[in-house]
Amino acid sequence: MDTDESRRESGDDPGTPTVAEAVVDHMLARGIDVVFGIPGKQTLPLNRALADRDARFVVARHETAVTHEAWGYAETSEPGAMAASVVVPGPGDMNAMNGLKNALNDCVPLLHLAVETEREVRGGDGIHETPPETYDTVVKENVLVDSPAGAVPAVADAIRVAREHPQGPVRVGIPKDVLASRTPQPAVGERSPSAPPAPPSEAVDRAADLLAGSGAPVILAGGGVRRSGASDALRTAAEALDAPVVTTYKGKGTLPEAHPLSAGVLCGGSSTALRNLLAAADVGLVVGSDLDAVATASWSVSMPDRLVHVTLDGDDVGFGYETELGIVADADRFLRAVAERLGASDEPNAEGARGRSGAERAGAVRAFDEERFSALADDRDADDPLRSVEVLREVRDALPEETVVTADAGGFRLWTLVSVPAAGPQSYVNPGSWATMGTGLPSAIGAKLANPDRDVVALTGDGGLMMCVHELHTLAAEGIDVTVVALNNDDYAIISEEASRSYGFPESAYGWADAGLDLVAVASGMGVSAERVTDRDAIGDAVDAARRLEGPALVEVVTDPTEPQASEWMTRDR
């Protein structure tokens, strides 16, 4: 064997790209050109390859943020578009697990590249070494590259699996010594994700008959509508049926909430009127939702007696609610088919027998909700701190309609879900059933990278922000133009309220009244322009000025830690 051939087989040929270079080239060829991560000695082969190519590597300040950033990128992009995250073994990988689980629950695609312990050290308790199977339960698929020649094929398949419905995060563990080697990679043919299942025509016919014969139909749209790109089909079907549309946490915005058939979001802060709308309907179409315990308050929300449930997972059907017709199918393909069937139906439509149109029924819910918002805003003395709902109204009024809004978890998120209208499926981001705090700011970073020409605003409370506050520095260091609006009540107020009401703790038991947080000082110290607001009339101008500023900015708004929680106020007797 001659020297050149020997070098090629051993992976030492300087004319052969490194495995890291080949991996990055394949990612770029498959449309992944944004990577979030923190560099470590183990990741440097990848960092070198990314720096030498047309890829954006965003350096975060903690690994908990990187998967949230990739999640926010995908959530505000067209279905199938995705980013990648890169971490060191062990602590870095495990810090990123929270965001991987969040993406898994939300069925959001991302490629997670974890640089593994070198092969010759594995099993010897090397630095940061963890068993690769540690991550099996937080990703759609977990792949360990053992053979150096298998790196690109593994990444290629991971991208396909992540994009295949139901979508989700895929982890690929590649040892550092493999990435640094020059092992030739096999050519990988393009294999597209398999198409999601189409609904059987007889099931579509039966669903259309049930819905067309309904006297008071309702549609409940979940995150599957977002992930399948079915927003247009949802609108067409709702209009053909003349049915109000309620969405879940993850379905918010799939029907733009300015549409007259939009009735709001089913969540912990849903009003009595919205719950009654669902309970009073005689036929319900649930599409793209698993009807999880978070959205349905552990299945205590009353649903129509007759349910058509469309989901990609047959195990969802009949779990929590009796279902008359279950259909395992893609949301977009089903909604297009049923809308066509409804439009061509010869069945006598019950619309003439309905007491009110779909728009009137949805409008009654919105009017009830608006009355409750106004009552809360008016139910305070002039010197009292602001209520979340009045702050959020001022913020939304100050923003262009096409603004991308990301919302953190926490008590204020319920107010955001019910009172901040979403303009479209890629215009609003919040975590679903995982409900992890500390996502608002990182997801806004991802959203801005995906939408550089749109305004991006992160809505967060002080509790959620402090769980990712390090990413303010990422905004400044990377020059990412995001506006952060932080509602600061110096309290874990939703916890304090429950502690006081149910467990006899004093008011604001988990607050910091004696050690208040100055978010303006924190943000300014990290290079982010910041302003504090205590007056409602000043909120709009402050948010508008922050939005127009070239570069990142934060607006801190002081709010009332003892305000009623949405779950209590929106169901309180008037």
Steps between C-alpha positions, in 0.01 A plus 500: 500500500648838402539785748212716361252212512612412853448859614152514349395179675643613834337840479830688492494628141531882521310529172189341650259728690467439870189320613388825663534679166305227323225516763468879469498478120213253520306718744535798268389291204187404696415859589642522853723807517433631853655328801465590868757379747781555744850412385708256698822318426296205378297710252792685339518280187138593430557865591791516254284351224211736573730803502647404163158470337191708447340409832394715795624373835331682787698476823259471791593554863352177636404170340146518638437770241634340184222248444236763585660725239488227235138429603405867458666504158290207377177622660512828308610349168309319231433136594812289457750783535732436792821596677762302688651508847852395600616412851787333684445161665350449843415829671442684172287224357299459820444875532351490151264213589230737626468661159512164323207375707310823432555457125400133521171581672432775245597279201755759383793391281859577590838334453694463824869422451658372819874452492565173681796382706781361282458134415819381666397671827135397501420278796796632699318787671653762273425868547128575453427138403136393524332188361353595159169335590451770765326708234268238352182633662539868406545467123316342213809296416843472661790387279859421599762502226744215555664471160676813369361430154147507639489862611346663191251216444390534863454876469316461170256255652460714812393800292246285315361352822474842664295631207278196468159532665451498788809719502744527789857545619764244404827464689815381322797418723833521317829438684754783479765275348258408221425866422870586481590207277516512122310179445337503156121519523272301273281687254147521640205518266218737587215326677200720563287462812206272438169674443268509800194277465201616298156445652292214362230641273223316685616656828498845340146439375381391842666796672348741248156350554529532878619859477255609231211363704608683813292778646792649695837373379836608639860440392789452743833545320830389650869519426471240225325762289804725539754226432321376187464851356121466509404854598340578163318168496373563854356836399335349190346216700379730778339735251339213308357366827432843651651376826681690774865400537661447840871421509729333750821653640687375194224577254483870586521705181421214263184697431604866516321633807358801319283256302132519602489123565788512749367429849823487700737254663421201717744533789514548874378858455203423274181681591169352602361616165758303300448189710124531454547533124673162493251336735196627309618385158330185376787389271867581545786461255832460681788521254874490564471464878551212742259664749771493763449552871643853495261641238195324642570546872545124537194439278267697725400736217170383352514410132219446248326164539593407143867538415693456177867473600774531235854428617820332384511270803220248535571469873362854544153395385267428790758598761320737739190545285266261322535535124234420244742507207877477526717560196877454483602749233691818424314813611550686173393211280193433712389863520533549125305184434219574745471862381460377144245245612304758700499738205363232268264337752144423402415442865249748645722728705373575847617861467147621434387348827781654700410773740818696436770502237850383574625857501232601750589213731874576481432872536303442820804330654730781395258762638480317832877480520545867416257593774699297750828660387355848536350423839836386630685799361245732662500310830798671656582831667702754305808441715488121475745316276385411150316177418647266240202517268513880467875489439458237229226705331730802479786288369291335229356837389854636461617217274447452126258216432771287333725507810621160618416459869666240722354441844669341798323262737375608841187665633507793259502258203134419562418869467707509182320200353153643558561872439777542240365421151727300270515601134596161361658161571858625479424819695462358850718256695455349843577160655224242510451222751862501620435859614861568589596848612796684352394460136374846407833673437685204341210426266496865396868472406417203279196678357705806403759287321215336308325832432765772468261744333221476760474657843543239774383562855557271798233523769620373834455530872786563737487135608539363148759759402724418794511139379660612173629848586844411363354519150466878530873498450460277196270766351763766551803294401339360185324825406157336491224760477237368743280703731441346843197610700537377857206518740666523840294430811796381711313179577425148386147633520307202364671282762457753780129531422445124523717479813290765669161374382548129560787456746474787746816682396510879537439715191798516262674220685732444205565861413794737539340818626804568718753417229344638186652422163624785279475356151611827342830478686539133408430560130714812483788312657481249217497763226124511437319834493233501772218710644271456800130592482245528779229706325258334257496798265877476455509132398412544134760770439769302683430183300485690172831672573662168593368338182638779281840496666780344297601215724354316798296677766309417816192666645435415864141555614417484869190291567288395797611176673158463664287541188244225437629211293337445160376157603302656784391833350377371165270245668382724784130589513450856388 
